[in-house]
Amino acid sequence: MTQAASYTGYSSKVSLELVIENQTVPLAQIGGDRLFFDHPVEFTSDSGEVVMNVDGVIRRWRVSLSNGKGPSRVIEATFADPT
């Protein structure tokens, strides 16, 4: 008889946010020089800071945004080196 393997997994607690225009906006994901949001957003500022928290370890990146015309769920961004 073969016994099923027992797995004890671990899931990291991860949060992504964009701090911009005196507000904190949740991010769905980042990657490929883009910021992805759960809903369409529009900003008047072209710079902000991405904050990633993984199990209490925080990393920050300054970002320059390429705002398009009108609200969008995806915004192109240029990331500076993490701080």
GULO-160065 format. One record per atom (N, C-alpha, C, CB): x, y, z; atom name. Coordinates in pm, 1 decimal. Each point is the difference from the previous one (the first is absolute). Glycine has a CB too. Example, Ala and Ser with C-alpha at 12.3 -4.5 7.8 and 13.67 -1.06 7.14 Angstrom:
<recs>
[[1319.0 -569.0 780.0] 'N'];
[[-89.0 119.0 0.0] 'CA'];
[[90.0 120.0 0.0] 'C'];
[[-189.2 -117.3 124.6] 'CB'];
[[154.2 222.3 -196.6] 'N'];
[[82.0 119.0 6.0] 'CA'];
[[-77.0 109.0 73.0] 'C'];
[[118.4 -62.8 -214.5] 'CB'];
</recs>
This chain:
<recs>
[[83.1 -117.1 0.0] 'N'];
[[-83.1 117.1 0.0] 'CA'];
[[88.2 124.3 0.0] 'C'];
[[-183.1 -125.0 120.4] 'CB'];
[[149.4 221.9 -202.9] 'N'];
[[74.6 124.6 -7.9] 'CA'];
[[-69.9 106.2 83.6] 'C'];
[[84.4 -59.7 -230.1] 'CB'];
[[-6.1 125.7 311.6] 'N'];
[[-56.6 104.7 84.4] 'CA'];
[[18.1 134.9 -69.0] 'C'];
[[48.4 -134.5 209.7] 'CB'];
[[-152.6 215.7 -207.3] 'N'];
[[7.0 133.2 -60.5] 'CA'];
[[100.0 85.6 76.7] 'C'];
[[-239.9 -17.9 -78.5] 'CB'];
[[313.2 97.1 4.0] 'N'];
[[96.9 89.9 62.6] 'CA'];
[[-73.7 108.8 76.9] 'C'];
[[168.0 -46.2 -182.9] 'CB'];
[[-111.6 83.3 292.6] 'N'];
[[-57.8 106.4 81.8] 'CA'];
[[77.0 128.0 -28.1] 'C'];
[[-73.1 -164.1 180.7] 'CB'];
[[1.4 266.6 -220.6] 'N'];
[[64.4 127.1 -31.4] 'CA'];
[[-38.3 103.3 103.8] 'C'];
[[-0.1 -55.0 -244.9] 'CB'];
[[98.8 122.0 295.0] 'N'];
[[-25.0 113.0 87.2] 'CA'];
[[50.1 122.3 -73.3] 'C'];
[[19.0 -139.0 213.3] 'CB'];
[[-110.2 208.0 -276.4] 'N'];
[[37.0 112.8 -84.2] 'CA'];
[[10.4 129.0 78.5] 'C'];
[[-109.9 -112.6 -189.8] 'CB'];
[[160.0 209.4 122.7] 'N'];
[[14.0 133.9 57.0] 'CA'];
[[-35.1 99.7 -107.5] 'C'];
[[179.1 -74.7 162.6] 'CB'];
[[-263.9 167.0 -129.7] 'N'];
[[-35.7 106.1 -93.4] 'CA'];
[[45.3 132.7 58.1] 'C'];
[[-198.1 -131.6 -87.1] 'CB'];
[[276.2 202.6 10.4] 'N'];
[[44.6 131.9 42.5] 'CA'];
[[-116.5 97.3 -1.5] 'C'];
[[230.1 -46.4 -88.5] 'CB'];
[[-225.2 143.8 177.2] 'N'];
[[-96.5 109.8 -1.9] 'CA'];
[[63.1 112.0 -81.3] 'C'];
[[-101.2 -63.7 227.5] 'CB'];
[[37.6 96.7 -340.4] 'N'];
[[55.2 97.8 -92.6] 'CA'];
[[-101.2 110.5 -23.4] 'C'];
[[140.8 -176.8 -109.7] 'CB'];
[[-94.0 300.3 112.5] 'N'];
[[-84.5 112.2 -41.0] 'CA'];
[[81.0 91.1 -90.9] 'C'];
[[-135.0 -12.5 214.5] 'CB'];
[[66.7 68.8 -312.8] 'N'];
[[59.4 95.2 -93.7] 'CA'];
[[-86.2 125.2 -0.6] 'C'];
[[98.4 -186.2 -143.6] 'CB'];
[[-34.3 301.5 153.5] 'N'];
[[-72.3 126.3 1.1] 'CA'];
[[76.2 104.9 -78.6] 'C'];
[[-99.8 -57.3 221.9] 'CB'];
[[25.7 150.8 -276.4] 'N'];
[[58.6 118.6 -62.0] 'CA'];
[[-36.0 118.1 87.8] 'C'];
[[-14.7 -97.5 -235.7] 'CB'];
[[116.4 168.4 283.9] 'N'];
[[-22.2 121.5 77.5] 'CA'];
[[16.6 117.0 -97.0] 'C'];
[[83.4 -106.3 220.4] 'CB'];
[[-192.2 180.3 -238.8] 'N'];
[[-0.8 108.1 -98.1] 'CA'];
[[-108.3 100.7 38.4] 'C'];
[[84.7 -155.8 -182.5] 'CB'];
[[-56.6 281.9 162.6] 'N'];
[[-97.5 106.7 23.5] 'CA'];
[[-63.7 -9.3 138.8] 'C'];
[[-44.8 4.8 -245.4] 'CB'];
[[126.5 -27.8 347.6] 'N'];
[[-45.3 -9.2 139.1] 'CA'];
[[-102.9 -109.7 22.7] 'C'];
[[45.1 241.3 20.6] 'CB'];
[[-37.9 -346.8 -100.0] 'N'];
[[-88.5 -114.3 20.7] 'CA'];
[[77.9 -128.9 -24.5] 'C'];
[[-202.0 136.8 -69.0] 'CB'];
[[149.6 -245.7 122.0] 'N'];
[[57.9 -132.2 -19.7] 'CA'];
[[-99.9 -82.7 -78.5] 'C'];
[[135.8 14.4 214.7] 'CB'];
[[-91.6 -62.5 -331.5] 'N'];
[[-87.4 -73.1 -91.0] 'CA'];
[[51.1 -143.8 -11.1] 'C'];
[[-56.9 212.7 -129.7] 'CB'];
[[-27.9 -312.5 159.1] 'N'];
[[44.2 -139.6 -12.7] 'CA'];
[[33.2 -35.4 -144.9] 'C'];
[[-141.4 -59.7 198.2] 'CB'];
[[245.2 -19.9 -215.2] 'N'];
[[38.7 -51.4 -131.3] 'CA'];
[[-35.3 -147.6 -7.3] 'C'];
[[187.1 169.5 -19.4] 'CB'];
[[-234.7 -213.8 -96.8] 'N'];
[[-27.2 -141.9 -21.8] 'CA'];
[[131.1 -74.0 -24.7] 'C'];
[[-228.4 54.1 -94.6] 'CB'];
[[317.8 8.5 16.5] 'N'];
[[131.7 -57.9 -26.8] 'CA'];
[[86.6 104.1 -66.7] 'C'];
[[-97.4 -230.9 -21.7] 'CB'];
[[228.0 201.0 13.8] 'N'];
[[95.0 82.7 -72.8] 'CA'];
[[82.4 -91.6 -88.3] 'C'];
[[8.4 174.3 185.2] 'CB'];
[[43.2 -119.4 -295.0] 'N'];
[[86.8 -78.6 -85.8] 'CA'];
[[4.1 53.7 -140.3] 'C'];
[[-48.2 -196.2 138.2] 'CB'];
[[158.2 171.1 -206.8] 'N'];
[[13.2 44.3 -138.2] 'CA'];
[[-13.5 149.9 -14.9] 'C'];
[[-88.6 -217.9 -70.6] 'CB'];
[[142.5 292.6 167.6] 'N'];
[[-9.3 146.5 0.5] 'CA'];
[[-144.0 48.3 -4.3] 'C'];
[[220.3 9.5 -113.5] 'CB'];
[[-306.6 -80.4 185.6] 'N'];
[[-141.1 37.3 7.3] 'CA'];
[[-51.8 -19.0 141.8] 'C'];
[[-32.0 -64.0 -241.3] 'CB'];
[[-65.9 146.2 275.6] 'N'];
[[-74.4 -15.0 124.3] 'CA'];
[[-139.4 -46.6 -37.7] 'C'];
[[135.6 180.5 120.6] 'CB'];
[[-185.2 -283.3 -52.4] 'N'];
[[-131.9 -55.9 -28.8] 'CA'];
[[-91.8 25.3 120.1] 'C'];
[[101.3 -178.3 -152.1] 'CB'];
[[-219.4 230.6 125.1] 'N'];
[[-97.3 32.7 103.2] 'CA'];
[[-124.4 -87.0 -18.2] 'C'];
[[87.5 237.6 13.6] 'CB'];
[[-162.7 -255.5 96.3] 'N'];
[[-123.8 -77.8 -6.7] 'CA'];
[[-112.0 76.2 -71.0] 'C'];
[[67.1 -114.8 211.4] 'CB'];
[[-55.7 244.3 -214.1] 'N'];
[[-103.0 83.5 -63.3] 'CA'];
[[69.5 116.4 -70.7] 'C'];
[[-174.0 -63.8 176.8] 'CB'];
[[109.4 125.9 -274.7] 'N'];
[[62.0 111.3 -70.9] 'CA'];
[[32.2 116.7 94.5] 'C'];
[[-123.8 -69.2 -207.2] 'CB'];
[[242.4 125.1 189.3] 'N'];
[[45.5 113.9 79.5] 'CA'];
[[53.4 108.2 -93.3] 'C'];
[[55.6 -151.4 195.6] 'CB'];
[[-48.4 271.4 -143.7] 'N'];
[[57.8 111.9 -74.4] 'CA'];
[[65.3 93.0 101.0] 'C'];
[[-174.0 -17.4 -186.6] 'CB'];
[[295.7 61.3 156.3] 'N'];
[[74.6 86.7 90.4] 'CA'];
[[42.2 126.4 -73.4] 'C'];
[[81.0 -199.7 130.9] 'CB'];
[[-74.3 310.7 -56.4] 'N'];
[[49.9 123.6 -59.8] 'CA'];
[[151.5 8.6 13.5] 'C'];
[[-217.6 113.7 51.9] 'CB'];
[[272.5 -180.2 50.0] 'N'];
[[144.4 -1.0 21.3] 'CA'];
[[64.9 -105.8 -88.7] 'C'];
[[-31.5 79.6 237.6] 'CB'];
[[157.1 -56.0 -274.5] 'N'];
[[70.8 -98.6 -82.2] 'CA'];
[[108.5 -72.7 78.1] 'C'];
[[-47.2 140.3 -199.3] 'CB'];
[[45.9 -126.8 333.6] 'N'];
[[98.0 -73.7 79.6] 'CA'];
[[-62.4 -44.9 130.9] 'C'];
[[187.3 131.0 -104.0] 'CB'];
[[-135.3 -242.4 154.7] 'N'];
[[-48.6 -55.5 124.7] 'CA'];
[[99.2 -100.0 54.2] 'C'];
[[-235.6 35.0 -73.1] 'CB'];
[[189.0 -118.3 164.9] 'N'];
[[86.4 -99.9 61.2] 'CA'];
[[-76.8 -131.3 12.4] 'C'];
[[127.8 179.1 126.4] 'CB'];
[[-67.5 -287.2 -176.3] 'N'];
[[-57.1 -133.3 17.3] 'CA'];
[[56.3 -57.0 129.8] 'C'];
[[-24.0 -36.8 -252.9] 'CB'];
[[-65.3 -15.7 336.2] 'N'];
[[39.9 -60.8 127.2] 'CA'];
[[-42.8 -145.8 -3.3] 'C'];
[[-20.7 221.1 126.2] 'CB'];
[[117.9 -310.8 -109.6] 'N'];
[[-26.8 -144.0 4.2] 'CA'];
[[34.8 -50.7 139.0] 'C'];
[[46.5 -26.3 -248.8] 'CB'];
[[-142.9 -40.8 312.6] 'N'];
[[19.1 -56.4 132.8] 'CA'];
[[-16.1 -151.3 -10.5] 'C'];
[[-84.8 212.3 113.7] 'CB'];
[[192.8 -284.3 -87.3] 'N'];
[[-2.6 -146.4 -0.5] 'CA'];
[[36.7 -46.3 140.3] 'C'];
[[61.8 -13.9 -248.4] 'CB'];
[[-161.6 -36.9 318.9] 'N'];
[[20.2 -48.7 136.4] 'CA'];
[[69.5 103.2 89.6] 'C'];
[[11.9 -231.2 -92.3] 'CB'];
[[-50.3 357.1 77.8] 'N'];
[[54.4 105.7 84.1] 'CA'];
[[129.0 61.6 -50.7] 'C'];
[[-106.4 -114.1 185.8] 'CB'];
[[163.6 61.1 -292.6] 'N'];
[[120.5 57.9 -60.2] 'CA'];
[[-46.1 94.0 -110.8] 'C'];
[[144.0 -205.8 55.0] 'CB'];
[[-111.5 333.5 -40.5] 'N'];
[[-50.2 102.5 -92.1] 'CA'];
[[109.2 44.7 -95.3] 'C'];
[[-163.8 75.7 172.7] 'CB'];
[[128.2 -69.5 -301.4] 'N'];
[[88.2 56.4 -103.8] 'CA'];
[[-77.2 111.3 -68.5] 'C'];
[[124.1 -221.5 -35.9] 'CB'];
[[-52.1 325.3 -5.2] 'N'];
[[-62.4 116.3 -63.3] 'CA'];
[[74.2 35.5 -128.7] 'C'];
[[-75.5 85.5 225.6] 'CB'];
[[-1.3 -44.5 -324.9] 'N'];
[[55.7 48.5 -126.0] 'CA'];
[[-67.9 131.1 -36.9] 'C'];
[[50.4 -236.3 -76.5] 'CB'];
[[27.9 335.8 40.4] 'N'];
[[-56.3 120.7 -60.7] 'CA'];
[[-37.6 -37.9 -142.7] 'C'];
[[139.7 160.4 146.5] 'CB'];
[[-253.8 -112.5 -194.2] 'N'];
[[-44.5 -30.4 -135.3] 'CA'];
[[-43.1 127.5 -70.0] 'C'];
[[-71.8 -229.6 71.6] 'CB'];
[[99.9 234.9 -200.6] 'N'];
[[-51.2 105.2 -87.6] 'CA'];
[[-107.9 -63.6 -85.5] 'C'];
[[222.0 128.1 -3.1] 'CB'];
[[-339.4 -66.3 0.5] 'N'];
[[-114.6 -56.6 -70.1] 'CA'];
[[-17.7 62.8 -136.8] 'C'];
[[-108.6 -44.7 218.7] 'CB'];
[[66.5 -36.3 -314.2] 'N'];
[[-37.3 48.2 -133.2] 'CA'];
[[-152.4 -1.9 -6.4] 'C'];
[[216.8 -86.8 -109.0] 'CB'];
[[-276.9 192.9 160.8] 'N'];
[[-145.4 7.2 2.4] 'CA'];
[[-55.1 11.8 -140.5] 'C'];
[[8.3 105.6 225.4] 'CB'];
[[-105.0 -188.8 -254.2] 'N'];
[[-67.1 6.3 -129.6] 'CA'];
[[-116.2 96.6 6.0] 'C'];
[[67.9 -235.5 -49.4] 'CB'];
[[-156.2 221.8 -43.2] 'N'];
[[-119.0 84.7 -2.4] 'CA'];
[[-115.0 -76.9 62.7] 'C'];
[[79.8 121.5 -208.0] 'CB'];
[[-125.4 -76.1 322.0] 'N'];
[[-112.4 -64.1 66.6] 'CA'];
[[42.1 -110.9 92.9] 'C'];
[[-137.0 57.2 -193.5] 'CB'];
[[42.2 -104.5 274.7] 'N'];
[[28.4 -106.4 96.0] 'CA'];
[[42.5 -130.3 -68.1] 'C'];
[[-164.5 105.2 154.7] 'CB'];
[[254.3 -177.9 -87.1] 'N'];
[[49.3 -126.1 -53.5] 'CA'];
[[33.2 -94.4 115.0] 'C'];
[[90.8 117.3 -204.9] 'CB'];
[[-100.2 -248.3 179.3] 'N'];
[[41.3 -100.1 98.6] 'CA'];
[[149.4 -30.4 -9.0] 'C'];
[[-229.5 -98.0 -9.9] 'CB'];
[[295.2 140.9 -99.2] 'N'];
[[142.8 -24.6 -19.9] 'CA'];
[[67.0 132.9 -33.6] 'C'];
[[-42.4 -238.9 -79.8] 'CB'];
[[147.8 272.2 154.1] 'N'];
[[74.3 123.9 -23.8] 'CA'];
[[146.9 -35.8 -15.6] 'C'];
[[-168.0 139.1 132.1] 'CB'];
[[230.8 -87.5 -236.2] 'N'];
[[142.6 -22.4 -19.2] 'CA'];
[[78.1 82.4 102.8] 'C'];
[[-35.2 -45.5 -248.0] 'CB'];
[[144.1 -12.5 296.8] 'N'];
[[78.3 65.6 104.6] 'CA'];
[[147.3 -30.4 -18.6] 'C'];
[[-193.9 -14.1 158.2] 'CB'];
[[277.2 111.8 -123.6] 'N'];
[[144.1 -18.5 2.4] 'CA'];
[[41.2 -8.0 146.2] 'C'];
[[34.0 123.9 -221.7] 'CB'];
[[28.8 -234.8 258.7] 'N'];
[[37.5 -24.0 138.8] 'CA'];
[[142.9 45.3 25.7] 'C'];
[[-158.5 -193.3 9.5] 'CB'];
[[180.0 264.8 101.7] 'N'];
[[133.8 32.3 45.1] 'CA'];
[[51.3 -117.2 83.0] 'C'];
[[-49.4 250.2 -1.1] 'CB'];
[[176.0 -248.5 39.0] 'N'];
[[55.6 -105.3 84.7] 'CA'];
[[-74.6 -4.1 133.5] 'C'];
[[226.5 26.4 -110.5] 'CB'];
[[-245.3 -145.9 168.2] 'N'];
[[-72.2 -9.1 128.0] 'CA'];
[[73.8 70.1 111.4] 'C'];
[[-96.5 -215.2 -73.4] 'CB'];
[[20.4 262.6 172.8] 'N'];
[[59.8 64.6 117.1] 'CA'];
[[-24.0 -84.3 122.0] 'C'];
[[-32.5 225.6 -101.2] 'CB'];
</recs>
